[in-house]
Amino acid sequence: MAKYLTTGAREGLERAEAAFRQALDLNPDLASAHKFYAQLEVDLGRAGGAMTRLVPRAGAADPEVFAGLVSPLRYSGLLEASVAAHSRAVALEPKIRTSVVHTWFLQRDYARVASTRIEDNPYIVTLSLAEVGRKDEALLVLRALEEKIKTRMRDFIMAARTMIEGDAAASVAAIGRIVASEFSDPEGLFYLTRHLARLNQVDSALELFERVVGGGFFCYPAMLSDPWLEPVRQRPQFARLLGRAELQHQVAEREFARLEGDQILGIGTRAGRE
């Protein structure tokens, strides 16, 4: 709940972490606690720790653990592994929810993202709808949601709507409100980095990208290839930050290999390709 609050976010995240730790003190094998704690850990910049904790537990074939791995693997830039973790989770429990839609978005699989419920992920789903030529549909839903939502997500919705409508100033203003708030999820800030770059707000995008990498999001494959980042790609600051992200990504790759993550997730087999 604290993640998108307009005030009190830090206090809420601290209370959430205390609750997760207490739950795991009471039951170190509680898979659901491991799953949701991983969501908090990545928001707090600790994707590597979450991955190291969960990969060995995935050997027990618990769908909650596989679902919990989807985000840490994505934040670390291990996109194929993130999709594989989702596939293993839903194979064991077809109705389980994961964050794989964000992995598809970072893979630029916009058609697949656009096929999911807008209400669950309004920012990335509506941008994906626009990417596949369904702008009118995206705007219709965004305008309706904007009237209902009062949390920080409303600014994400406004940023998307005004970008699609061509109102760059209003879109930048909405992003500015998020950036100036207590919102700290580095993946969300990466979305806004690419958004600012798309609007040719080069200096602001680079300043925010510094927070993204420093905050523990190092999805190097997406950073390397995202066409929305072209306006900043030739800047020395971007190259420096991209290099930092690559190094962190490589550390995660080595740790994943050490934990035999490919074997546990079945990457290279039918399960890993689904």
KENU-674517 format. One line per field, with one value per atom (N, C-alpha, C): x, y, z; residue in one letter; atom name. Coordinates in steps of 0.05 Angstrom, whole numbers, always signed. Example, Ala and Ser with C-alpha at 12.3 -4.5 7.8 and 13.67 -1.06 7.14 Angstrom:
x <- [+264;+246;+264;+257;+273;+258]
y <- [-114;-90;-66;-45;-21;+1]
z <- [+156;+156;+156;+142;+143;+157]
type <- [A;A;A;S;S;S]
atom <- [N;CA;C;N;CA;C]
//
This chain:
x <- [+17;+0;+17;+40;+57;+70;+73;+89;+79;+52;+41;+27;+32;+20;+32;+16;+27;+43;+38;+54;+57;+78;+82;+92;+103;+112;+135;+155;+179;+171;+155;+146;+131;+114;+98;+116;+137;+155;+171;+178;+193;+175;+150;+131;+127;+126;+122;+146;+170;+193;+194;+187;+186;+166;+144;+123;+133;+146;+157;+178;+195;+217;+205;+184;+172;+159;+146;+133;+153;+176;+197;+212;+212;+223;+205;+179;+159;+159;+163;+162;+182;+207;+227;+220;+202;+195;+168;+158;+132;+135;+127;+132;+119;+94;+81;+95;+107;+122;+147;+161;+184;+177;+154;+145;+141;+125;+118;+141;+157;+181;+199;+201;+218;+208;+182;+171;+181;+181;+191;+221;+236;+265;+273;+260;+269;+262;+240;+233;+255;+267;+287;+315;+318;+344;+360;+346;+361;+353;+352;+344;+363;+389;+409;+404;+399;+394;+369;+348;+323;+328;+343;+348;+364;+385;+401;+385;+366;+350;+330;+319;+296;+305;+326;+333;+337;+352;+354;+327;+310;+283;+266;+271;+255;+258;+280;+284;+262;+247;+225;+200;+201;+178;+153;+156;+133;+125;+100;+93;+97;+94;+97;+126;+145;+173;+180;+170;+175;+163;+139;+127;+143;+154;+171;+196;+206;+231;+228;+204;+200;+212;+206;+216;+246;+258;+287;+303;+294;+308;+306;+282;+279;+296;+295;+311;+341;+349;+377;+384;+364;+368;+367;+358;+356;+328;+322;+294;+284;+301;+292;+286;+303;+298;+273;+267;+243;+218;+218;+195;+193;+216;+216;+205;+212;+201;+171;+161;+132;+119;+132;+121;+120;+141;+141;+119;+115;+95;+67;+60;+33;+29;+50;+48;+39;+49;+42;+15;+10;-15;-25;-43;-51;-63;-74;-86;-67;-43;-24;-17;-14;-7;+23;+35;+63;+65;+90;+94;+106;+101;+114;+107;+84;+76;+98;+111;+133;+157;+162;+183;+177;+153;+145;+149;+142;+144;+174;+191;+220;+232;+219;+227;+214;+199;+184;+164;+153;+131;+105;+101;+79;+51;+50;+25;+16;+35;+28;+19;+34;+26;-1;-7;-32;-56;-50;-72;-80;-66;-72;-91;-100;-119;-106;-118;-107;-107;-128;-131;-109;-97;-75;-49;-44;-18;-24;-39;-49;-27;-4;+16;+28;+39;+53;+33;+9;-10;-20;-26;-35;-13;+11;+33;+37;+33;+35;+12;-12;-34;-27;-16;-8;+13;+32;+53;+42;+20;+8;-15;-17;-37;-65;-67;-94;-96;-88;-87;-114;-134;-160;-171;-166;-174;-159;-133;-117;-127;-133;-142;-168;-186;-212;-210;-193;-190;-175;-154;-138;-155;-172;-189;-208;-218;-236;-221;-197;-181;-172;-166;-156;-176;-201;-222;-225;-217;-221;-197;-173;-149;-139;-132;-123;-94;-82;-54;-35;-9;+12;+9;-4;-8;-24;-39;-54;-35;-12;+7;+19;+24;+33;+12;-13;-35;-36;-33;-34;-10;+13;+37;+33;+21;+16;-5;-27;-48;-39;-25;-17;+5;+22;+41;+27;+8;-7;-22;-33;-47;-29;-3;+16;+20;+12;+16;+41;+64;+90;+93;+85;+89;+74;+49;+33;+45;+55;+67;+92;+109;+133;+126;+105;+96;+87;+72;+63;+87;+106;+130;+145;+146;+160;+148;+122;+109;+117;+119;+127;+156;+173;+202;+207;+191;+195;+183;+168;+154;+172;+161;+176;+176;+165;+165;+194;+201;+229;+235;+214;+218;+235;+260;+277;+267;+251;+239;+219;+202;+183;+198;+220;+236;+250;+256;+267;+246;+221;+200;+198;+201;+199;+224;+247;+271;+267;+258;+253;+231;+211;+190;+201;+217;+229;+247;+262;+280;+263;+240;+222;+212;+209;+199;+223;+247;+271;+279;+272;+281;+307;+328;+353;+365;+368;+381;+366;+340;+323;+323;+324;+325;+351;+373;+399;+400;+390;+390;+374;+351;+335;+348;+361;+375;+396;+409;+428;+414;+390;+375;+367;+361;+353;+375;+398;+421;+430;+432;+439;+419;+394;+373;+370;+387;+387;+372;+366;+353;+375;+382;+403;+395;+372;+363;+378;+403;+421;+410;+399;+389;+368;+350;+330;+343;+361;+374;+391;+402;+420;+404;+380;+366;+340;+331;+305;+307;+291;+292;+284;+268;+261;+284;+306;+330;+349;+342;+361;+369;+352;+360;+382;+386;+407;+430;+428;+447;+475;+479;+506;+519;+505;+516;+535;+558;+578;+566;+548;+536;+520;+506;+490;+509;+530;+549;+561;+567;+579;+559;+534;+514;+507;+506;+501;+523;+548;+570;+567;+558;+553;+531;+510;+488;+498;+515;+525;+541;+558;+574;+557;+536;+518;+502;+495;+481;+499;+524;+543;+547;+547;+549;+525;+501;+477;+478;+488;+490;+508;+530;+549;+536;+522;+509;+487;+472;+451;+462;+485;+498;+509;+520;+530;+508;+484;+462;+448;+458;+447;+418;+414;+387;+376;+392;+383;+371;+384;+374;+348;+347;+324;+299;+303;+281;+275;+292;+287;+292;+310;+315;+329;+319;+329;+312;+293;+273;+247;+227;+200;+189;+194;+184;+196;+222;+234;+226;+214;+207;+178;+162;+134;+129]
y <- [-24;+0;+25;+24;+47;+56;+38;+43;+68;+70;+91;+113;+113;+134;+161;+182;+209;+219;+209;+216;+191;+190;+168;+142;+144;+119;+106;+121;+109;+94;+107;+94;+68;+69;+45;+23;+29;+8;-4;+13;+2;-16;-9;-26;-52;-51;-75;-94;-83;-100;-113;-98;-109;-132;-129;-150;-175;-172;-195;-209;-194;-207;-222;-211;-225;-251;-249;-273;-295;-287;-307;-317;-301;-310;-332;-328;-348;-373;-370;-393;-387;-396;-390;-403;-422;-436;-426;-404;-395;-383;-398;-390;-364;-359;-334;-310;-313;-290;-285;-306;-303;-289;-297;-285;-255;-247;-218;-202;-214;-200;-193;-211;-206;-181;-177;-153;-128;-129;-106;-102;-124;-122;-109;-116;-104;-74;-66;-38;-23;-37;-25;-28;-38;-40;-64;-86;-110;-134;-131;-153;-176;-171;-192;-210;-197;-213;-230;-218;-233;-258;-254;-276;-298;-290;-310;-325;-312;-326;-345;-337;-352;-375;-372;-392;-420;-422;-449;-460;-442;-451;-460;-451;-459;-488;-500;-529;-546;-535;-550;-549;-534;-533;-521;-499;-485;-462;-460;-439;-411;-408;-381;-372;-391;-384;-377;-392;-386;-358;-353;-327;-304;-309;-289;-283;-302;-298;-280;-277;-263;-235;-220;-193;-190;-205;-202;-209;-230;-237;-215;-202;-181;-157;-149;-126;-130;-156;-162;-165;-162;-164;-192;-211;-239;-244;-233;-233;-260;-276;-303;-319;-317;-331;-321;-295;-284;-296;-298;-311;-340;-354;-382;-386;-368;-370;-367;-349;-346;-372;-383;-407;-431;-433;-454;-450;-424;-418;-425;-417;-421;-451;-465;-493;-508;-499;-511;-501;-475;-463;-444;-452;-436;-409;-405;-380;-361;-368;-352;-326;-305;-279;-274;-264;-256;-229;-218;-192;-195;-218;-223;-203;-189;-169;-148;-141;-122;-133;-159;-172;-170;-176;-174;-146;-126;-98;-92;-101;-95;-110;-132;-147;-135;-114;-99;-118;-136;-153;-138;-116;-98;-111;-128;-141;-158;-172;-190;-173;-152;-134;-122;-114;-101;-120;-146;-166;-170;-158;-161;-139;-142;-123;-96;-75;-48;-40;-47;-39;-49;-72;-83;-68;-58;-44;-22;-1;+19;+33;+39;+54;+38;+14;-1;-13;-20;-32;-11;+13;+33;+43;+45;+52;+30;+5;-18;-17;-10;-6;+15;+37;+58;+48;+32;+21;+3;-11;-29;-16;+11;+25;+27;+24;+25;+48;+72;+95;+104;+103;+112;+94;+69;+50;+57;+62;+68;+93;+114;+140;+137;+121;+118;+107;+87;+74;+93;+105;+123;+146;+157;+179;+170;+146;+135;+129;+117;+111;+136;+156;+181;+193;+189;+200;+184;+159;+141;+140;+140;+134;+160;+158;+181;+178;+155;+150;+161;+157;+166;+154;+131;+119;+138;+156;+175;+192;+199;+214;+197;+171;+154;+154;+152;+151;+177;+199;+226;+229;+219;+220;+205;+181;+165;+179;+188;+200;+224;+242;+267;+262;+242;+235;+226;+208;+198;+220;+239;+262;+283;+281;+300;+325;+324;+346;+341;+347;+341;+355;+380;+396;+383;+375;+363;+336;+321;+295;+298;+318;+323;+332;+348;+357;+334;+315;+292;+275;+272;+257;+272;+298;+314;+310;+307;+303;+276;+256;+229;+230;+242;+243;+258;+279;+295;+283;+261;+248;+227;+211;+189;+164;+164;+140;+133;+108;+100;+75;+61;+36;+42;+30;+37;+28;+7;-1;+20;+29;+51;+76;+82;+105;+101;+76;+71;+76;+68;+74;+104;+120;+149;+160;+147;+156;+154;+131;+127;+146;+151;+169;+197;+206;+233;+234;+213;+213;+214;+200;+201;+229;+244;+272;+292;+280;+296;+313;+304;+318;+304;+310;+295;+297;+322;+326;+313;+316;+304;+274;+263;+234;+223;+236;+227;+229;+250;+253;+231;+224;+203;+175;+172;+146;+141;+162;+159;+146;+155;+143;+114;+108;+81;+61;+67;+48;+48;+71;+73;+59;+58;+46;+16;+4;-25;-38;-23;-34;-35;-59;-61;-81;-76;-92;-83;-91;-82;-88;-111;-116;-95;-88;-68;-40;-34;-7;-5;-27;-27;-23;-34;-35;-18;-7;+8;+32;+33;+55;+82;+82;+107;+121;+107;+119;+131;+130;+140;+169;+187;+215;+219;+199;+202;+183;+166;+144;+153;+175;+184;+201;+207;+223;+207;+219;+204;+195;+210;+202;+177;+175;+151;+127;+130;+108;+99;+118;+111;+94;+104;+90;+63;+61;+36;+16;+26;+8;-2;+15;+5;-16;-11;-30;-57;-56;-80;-96;-83;-97;-111;-97;-108;-132;-129;-150;-175;-171;-193;-207;-192;-204;-222;-212;-228;-253;-251;-274;-295;-287;-306;-319;-303;-314;-334;-327;-345;-371;-369;-394;-410;-397;-411;-426;-414;-427;-448;-452;-470;-463;-437;-427;-437;-440;-450;-477;-494;-522;-522;-505;-504;-494;-474;-462;-476;-495;-509;-493;-473;-457;-474;-472;-488;-513;-517;-539;-527;-543;-534;-514;-520;-502;-474;-473;-446;-431;-444;-430;-420;-430;-423;-394]
z <- [+0;+0;+0;+14;+17;-9;-27;-51;-66;-69;-85;-68;-42;-25;-32;-30;-35;-11;+13;+36;+54;+69;+88;+76;+51;+38;+52;+60;+73;+99;+115;+140;+134;+114;+107;+98;+82;+72;+95;+114;+138;+154;+157;+172;+157;+131;+115;+118;+118;+121;+148;+169;+196;+198;+184;+185;+170;+147;+133;+149;+162;+178;+201;+214;+235;+226;+202;+191;+186;+175;+169;+193;+215;+240;+251;+248;+259;+242;+215;+197;+174;+176;+155;+128;+128;+103;+91;+101;+91;+63;+43;+15;+8;+17;+10;+21;+45;+56;+40;+32;+15;-12;-23;-48;-45;-26;-23;-12;+4;+14;-10;-29;-52;-67;-68;-81;-67;-41;-26;-29;-29;-31;-57;-79;-105;-105;-92;-90;-74;-55;-37;-48;-73;-85;-78;-70;-61;-77;-104;-121;-119;-117;-115;-91;-68;-44;-46;-58;-61;-79;-101;-119;-105;-90;-77;-56;-43;-23;-36;-59;-70;-89;-104;-124;-111;-89;-76;-67;-57;-48;-71;-95;-118;-125;-115;-120;-108;-89;-76;-93;-115;-134;-121;-107;-96;-114;-123;-142;-131;-105;-93;-95;-92;-94;-123;-142;-170;-177;-167;-172;-160;-136;-123;-138;-153;-168;-193;-203;-228;-226;-205;-203;-198;-179;-175;-200;-214;-239;-260;-262;-281;-274;-249;-240;-245;-245;-249;-279;-296;-325;-336;-319;-328;-338;-361;-371;-379;-392;-399;-374;-353;-328;-315;-317;-305;-317;-343;-357;-350;-348;-341;-313;-294;-267;-267;-283;-286;-297;-317;-330;-310;-294;-274;-253;-245;-225;-235;-259;-269;-277;-283;-289;-263;-241;-215;-204;-209;-199;-220;-237;-260;-253;-230;-223;-208;-203;-188;-204;-190;-202;-199;-221;-220;-233;-233;-246;-274;-287;-313;-334;-331;-351;-354;-332;-333;-347;-344;-360;-389;-397;-426;-436;-419;-427;-432;-415;-419;-442;-450;-474;-499;-495;-516;-531;-516;-526;-521;-535;-529;-535;-555;-561;-538;-526;-504;-479;-474;-452;-456;-481;-488;-485;-484;-481;-452;-433;-405;-394;-370;-358;-353;-364;-361;-332;-317;-290;-272;-279;-262;-265;-289;-294;-314;-306;-326;-341;-329;-343;-366;-360;-381;-401;-393;-411;-431;-422;-441;-460;-450;-468;-489;-481;-500;-520;-511;-530;-551;-542;-560;-580;-570;-588;-610;-604;-624;-639;-638;-654;-642;-616;-603;-584;-593;-576;-566;-582;-574;-551;-553;-532;-506;-508;-485;-471;-487;-476;-462;-473;-461;-433;-429;-403;-384;-394;-377;-366;-382;-372;-350;-353;-333;-307;-309;-286;-271;-286;-275;-255;-261;-244;-218;-218;-195;-176;-187;-171;-158;-132;-117;-107;-112;-103;-123;-118;-136;-164;-166;-192;-211;-200;-216;-233;-222;-238;-260;-256;-277;-300;-292;-312;-327;-313;-326;-345;-336;-353;-379;-377;-401;-419;-407;-423;-438;-424;-437;-458;-454;-475;-500;-496;-520;-534;-518;-530;-542;-537;-548;-531;-506;-488;-472;-483;-470;-444;-442;-418;-394;-399;-378;-370;-389;-384;-366;-373;-357;-329;-327;-300;-283;-294;-279;-269;-287;-279;-257;-259;-239;-211;-210;-184;-172;-189;-179;-169;-185;-179;-153;-148;-124;-99;-103;-81;-68;-50;-37;-54;-77;-94;-101;-96;-98;-114;-123;-138;-162;-164;-186;-214;-215;-240;-250;-232;-239;-248;-235;-242;-269;-276;-303;-324;-318;-337;-342;-321;-324;-338;-334;-348;-378;-387;-416;-426;-409;-416;-420;-402;-405;-430;-435;-458;-484;-484;-507;-512;-491;-493;-497;-501;-506;-482;-458;-434;-424;-439;-437;-409;-399;-373;-351;-351;-330;-332;-356;-359;-348;-353;-344;-313;-302;-273;-260;-272;-261;-265;-288;-293;-272;-262;-240;-216;-210;-187;-193;-218;-225;-220;-230;-227;-198;-185;-157;-139;-148;-132;-135;-152;-153;-176;-197;-221;-242;-251;-271;-293;-305;-327;-352;-354;-375;-403;-409;-436;-445;-428;-435;-438;-420;-422;-447;-456;-479;-505;-506;-532;-534;-513;-513;-532;-553;-572;-560;-539;-526;-513;-509;-496;-516;-542;-562;-558;-549;-545;-524;-506;-486;-490;-509;-511;-517;-530;-537;-515;-494;-473;-456;-449;-432;-405;-393;-368;-371;-394;-399;-402;-417;-422;-395;-378;-352;-335;-334;-319;-331;-357;-371;-364;-362;-355;-327;-308;-281;-280;-295;-296;-308;-328;-341;-320;-305;-285;-264;-255;-235;-247;-272;-287;-289;-294;-297;-270;-248;-222;-217;-224;-221;-238;-263;-280;-267;-256;-244;-219;-203;-180;-187;-208;-218;-227;-241;-251;-228;-208;-184;-170;-169;-156;-173;-198;-217;-224;-227;-233;-259;-280;-306;-302;-287;-283;-267;-246;-229;-244;-261;-276;-303;-310;-335;-360;-358;-382;-403;-428;-449;-454;-435;-438;-446;-449;-457;-436;-410;-389;-391;-399;-401;-425;-445;-469;-469;-451;-451;-443]
type <- [M;M;M;A;A;A;K;K;K;Y;Y;Y;L;L;L;T;T;T;T;T;T;G;G;G;A;A;A;R;R;R;E;E;E;G;G;G;L;L;L;E;E;E;R;R;R;A;A;A;E;E;E;A;A;A;A;A;A;F;F;F;R;R;R;Q;Q;Q;A;A;A;L;L;L;D;D;D;L;L;L;N;N;N;P;P;P;D;D;D;L;L;L;A;A;A;S;S;S;A;A;A;H;H;H;K;K;K;F;F;F;Y;Y;Y;A;A;A;Q;Q;Q;L;L;L;E;E;E;V;V;V;D;D;D;L;L;L;G;G;G;R;R;R;A;A;A;G;G;G;G;G;G;A;A;A;M;M;M;T;T;T;R;R;R;L;L;L;V;V;V;P;P;P;R;R;R;A;A;A;G;G;G;A;A;A;A;A;A;D;D;D;P;P;P;E;E;E;V;V;V;F;F;F;A;A;A;G;G;G;L;L;L;V;V;V;S;S;S;P;P;P;L;L;L;R;R;R;Y;Y;Y;S;S;S;G;G;G;L;L;L;L;L;L;E;E;E;A;A;A;S;S;S;V;V;V;A;A;A;A;A;A;H;H;H;S;S;S;R;R;R;A;A;A;V;V;V;A;A;A;L;L;L;E;E;E;P;P;P;K;K;K;I;I;I;R;R;R;T;T;T;S;S;S;V;V;V;V;V;V;H;H;H;T;T;T;W;W;W;F;F;F;L;L;L;Q;Q;Q;R;R;R;D;D;D;Y;Y;Y;A;A;A;R;R;R;V;V;V;A;A;A;S;S;S;T;T;T;R;R;R;I;I;I;E;E;E;D;D;D;N;N;N;P;P;P;Y;Y;Y;I;I;I;V;V;V;T;T;T;L;L;L;S;S;S;L;L;L;A;A;A;E;E;E;V;V;V;G;G;G;R;R;R;K;K;K;D;D;D;E;E;E;A;A;A;L;L;L;L;L;L;V;V;V;L;L;L;R;R;R;A;A;A;L;L;L;E;E;E;E;E;E;K;K;K;I;I;I;K;K;K;T;T;T;R;R;R;M;M;M;R;R;R;D;D;D;F;F;F;I;I;I;M;M;M;A;A;A;A;A;A;R;R;R;T;T;T;M;M;M;I;I;I;E;E;E;G;G;G;D;D;D;A;A;A;A;A;A;A;A;A;S;S;S;V;V;V;A;A;A;A;A;A;I;I;I;G;G;G;R;R;R;I;I;I;V;V;V;A;A;A;S;S;S;E;E;E;F;F;F;S;S;S;D;D;D;P;P;P;E;E;E;G;G;G;L;L;L;F;F;F;Y;Y;Y;L;L;L;T;T;T;R;R;R;H;H;H;L;L;L;A;A;A;R;R;R;L;L;L;N;N;N;Q;Q;Q;V;V;V;D;D;D;S;S;S;A;A;A;L;L;L;E;E;E;L;L;L;F;F;F;E;E;E;R;R;R;V;V;V;V;V;V;G;G;G;G;G;G;G;G;G;F;F;F;F;F;F;C;C;C;Y;Y;Y;P;P;P;A;A;A;M;M;M;L;L;L;S;S;S;D;D;D;P;P;P;W;W;W;L;L;L;E;E;E;P;P;P;V;V;V;R;R;R;Q;Q;Q;R;R;R;P;P;P;Q;Q;Q;F;F;F;A;A;A;R;R;R;L;L;L;L;L;L;G;G;G;R;R;R;A;A;A;E;E;E;L;L;L;Q;Q;Q;H;H;H;Q;Q;Q;V;V;V;A;A;A;E;E;E;R;R;R;E;E;E;F;F;F;A;A;A;R;R;R;L;L;L;E;E;E;G;G;G;D;D;D;Q;Q;Q;I;I;I;L;L;L;G;G;G;I;I;I;G;G;G;T;T;T;R;R;R;A;A;A;G;G;G;R;R;R;E;E;E]
atom <- [N;CA;C;N;CA;C;N;CA;C;N;CA;C;N;CA;C;N;CA;C;N;CA;C;N;CA;C;N;CA;C;N;CA;C;N;CA;C;N;CA;C;N;CA;C;N;CA;C;N;CA;C;N;CA;C;N;CA;C;N;CA;C;N;CA;C;N;CA;C;N;CA;C;N;CA;C;N;CA;C;N;CA;C;N;CA;C;N;CA;C;N;CA;C;N;CA;C;N;CA;C;N;CA;C;N;CA;C;N;CA;C;N;CA;C;N;CA;C;N;CA;C;N;CA;C;N;CA;C;N;CA;C;N;CA;C;N;CA;C;N;CA;C;N;CA;C;N;CA;C;N;CA;C;N;CA;C;N;CA;C;N;CA;C;N;CA;C;N;CA;C;N;CA;C;N;CA;C;N;CA;C;N;CA;C;N;CA;C;N;CA;C;N;CA;C;N;CA;C;N;CA;C;N;CA;C;N;CA;C;N;CA;C;N;CA;C;N;CA;C;N;CA;C;N;CA;C;N;CA;C;N;CA;C;N;CA;C;N;CA;C;N;CA;C;N;CA;C;N;CA;C;N;CA;C;N;CA;C;N;CA;C;N;CA;C;N;CA;C;N;CA;C;N;CA;C;N;CA;C;N;CA;C;N;CA;C;N;CA;C;N;CA;C;N;CA;C;N;CA;C;N;CA;C;N;CA;C;N;CA;C;N;CA;C;N;CA;C;N;CA;C;N;CA;C;N;CA;C;N;CA;C;N;CA;C;N;CA;C;N;CA;C;N;CA;C;N;CA;C;N;CA;C;N;CA;C;N;CA;C;N;CA;C;N;CA;C;N;CA;C;N;CA;C;N;CA;C;N;CA;C;N;CA;C;N;CA;C;N;CA;C;N;CA;C;N;CA;C;N;CA;C;N;CA;C;N;CA;C;N;CA;C;N;CA;C;N;CA;C;N;CA;C;N;CA;C;N;CA;C;N;CA;C;N;CA;C;N;CA;C;N;CA;C;N;CA;C;N;CA;C;N;CA;C;N;CA;C;N;CA;C;N;CA;C;N;CA;C;N;CA;C;N;CA;C;N;CA;C;N;CA;C;N;CA;C;N;CA;C;N;CA;C;N;CA;C;N;CA;C;N;CA;C;N;CA;C;N;CA;C;N;CA;C;N;CA;C;N;CA;C;N;CA;C;N;CA;C;N;CA;C;N;CA;C;N;CA;C;N;CA;C;N;CA;C;N;CA;C;N;CA;C;N;CA;C;N;CA;C;N;CA;C;N;CA;C;N;CA;C;N;CA;C;N;CA;C;N;CA;C;N;CA;C;N;CA;C;N;CA;C;N;CA;C;N;CA;C;N;CA;C;N;CA;C;N;CA;C;N;CA;C;N;CA;C;N;CA;C;N;CA;C;N;CA;C;N;CA;C;N;CA;C;N;CA;C;N;CA;C;N;CA;C;N;CA;C;N;CA;C;N;CA;C;N;CA;C;N;CA;C;N;CA;C;N;CA;C;N;CA;C;N;CA;C;N;CA;C;N;CA;C;N;CA;C;N;CA;C;N;CA;C;N;CA;C;N;CA;C;N;CA;C;N;CA;C;N;CA;C;N;CA;C;N;CA;C;N;CA;C;N;CA;C;N;CA;C;N;CA;C;N;CA;C;N;CA;C;N;CA;C;N;CA;C;N;CA;C;N;CA;C;N;CA;C;N;CA;C;N;CA;C;N;CA;C;N;CA;C;N;CA;C;N;CA;C;N;CA;C;N;CA;C;N;CA;C;N;CA;C;N;CA;C;N;CA;C;N;CA;C;N;CA;C;N;CA;C;N;CA;C;N;CA;C;N;CA;C;N;CA;C;N;CA;C;N;CA;C;N;CA;C;N;CA;C;N;CA;C;N;CA;C;N;CA;C;N;CA;C;N;CA;C;N;CA;C;N;CA;C;N;CA;C;N;CA;C;N;CA;C;N;CA;C;N;CA;C;N;CA;C;N;CA;C;N;CA;C;N;CA;C;N;CA;C;N;CA;C;N;CA;C;N;CA;C;N;CA;C;N;CA;C;N;CA;C;N;CA;C;N;CA;C;N;CA;C;N;CA;C;N;CA;C;N;CA;C;N;CA;C;N;CA;C;N;CA;C;N;CA;C;N;CA;C;N;CA;C]
//
